[in-house]
Amino acid sequence: MPEFIGKLNFYVSAADELLRGEGDNPSIGILLCKDKDSSVVEWSLRSITTPLGVASYQLQEVYERTLLEIKQEAAEEED
């Protein structure tokens, strides 16, 4: 993950330099990970001053929950 933090920091800095307008807030970077190790995240972000966030996600769980909701809505419409 440390290599991705460096790249994300680069792109956030570039976006602020090249795209940010006078009234715009600073850009933030969000790195989504399948899983995260708190120590690695802490060490990777320790000297970074750009606002960055790291979050984990579970795509399968979201997919299954969304699919279940769609099936339930379809069943309700049939009734």
C-alpha positions as CSV (number, residue, x, y, z in Angstrom):
1,M,0.0,0.0,0.0
2,P,2.8,2.5,0.6
3,E,3.4,2.8,-3.2
4,F,-0.3,3.7,-3.7
5,I,-0.2,6.4,-1.0
6,G,2.7,8.1,-2.9
7,K,0.9,7.9,-6.2
8,L,-2.4,9.2,-4.6
9,N,-0.5,12.1,-3.0
10,F,1.0,13.0,-6.4
11,Y,-2.3,13.1,-8.1
12,V,-4.0,15.0,-5.3
13,S,-1.2,17.6,-5.4
14,A,-1.4,17.8,-9.2
15,A,-5.2,18.2,-9.2
16,D,-4.8,21.1,-6.7
17,E,-2.1,22.7,-8.8
18,L,-3.7,22.3,-12.2
19,L,-7.5,22.1,-11.6
20,R,-8.4,23.8,-8.3
21,G,-10.1,27.2,-8.7
22,E,-9.8,30.2,-6.5
23,G,-12.8,29.4,-4.4
24,D,-12.4,25.6,-4.3
25,N,-11.4,23.7,-1.2
26,P,-8.3,21.5,-1.3
27,S,-8.7,18.1,-3.0
28,I,-8.7,15.0,-0.9
29,G,-7.6,11.5,-1.8
30,I,-9.4,8.4,-0.9
31,L,-7.7,5.0,-1.2
32,L,-10.1,2.0,-1.1
33,C,-8.5,-1.3,-0.1
34,K,-9.8,-4.9,0.1
35,D,-8.3,-5.0,3.6
36,K,-6.1,-2.7,5.7
37,D,-3.4,-3.1,8.2
38,S,-3.5,-0.2,10.7
39,S,0.3,-0.2,11.2
40,V,1.0,0.0,7.5
41,V,-1.6,2.8,7.1
42,E,-0.1,4.7,9.9
43,W,3.4,4.4,8.7
44,S,2.5,5.2,5.1
45,L,0.6,8.4,6.0
46,R,2.9,9.6,8.8
47,S,4.8,12.2,6.7
48,I,2.0,13.0,4.2
49,T,0.4,16.4,4.7
50,T,-2.2,16.1,1.9
51,P,-5.7,15.1,3.2
52,L,-5.9,11.4,2.4
53,G,-8.2,8.7,3.7
54,V,-8.0,4.9,3.6
55,A,-11.0,2.6,3.8
56,S,-11.6,-1.1,3.4
57,Y,-14.6,-2.5,1.5
58,Q,-16.3,-5.8,1.0
59,L,-17.7,-5.8,-2.5
60,Q,-19.3,-9.3,-2.2
61,E,-21.3,-8.3,0.9
62,V,-22.5,-5.1,-0.8
63,Y,-23.5,-7.0,-4.0
64,E,-25.4,-9.7,-2.0
65,R,-27.2,-7.1,0.1
66,T,-28.2,-5.0,-3.0
67,L,-29.3,-8.1,-4.9
68,L,-31.5,-9.2,-1.9
69,E,-33.1,-5.7,-1.7
70,I,-33.9,-5.8,-5.5
71,K,-35.5,-9.3,-5.1
72,Q,-37.5,-8.1,-2.1
73,E,-38.7,-5.0,-4.0
74,A,-39.7,-7.2,-7.0
75,A,-41.6,-9.5,-4.7
76,E,-43.5,-6.6,-3.2
77,E,-44.4,-5.2,-6.6
78,E,-45.8,-8.6,-7.6
79,D,-48.1,-8.6,-4.5
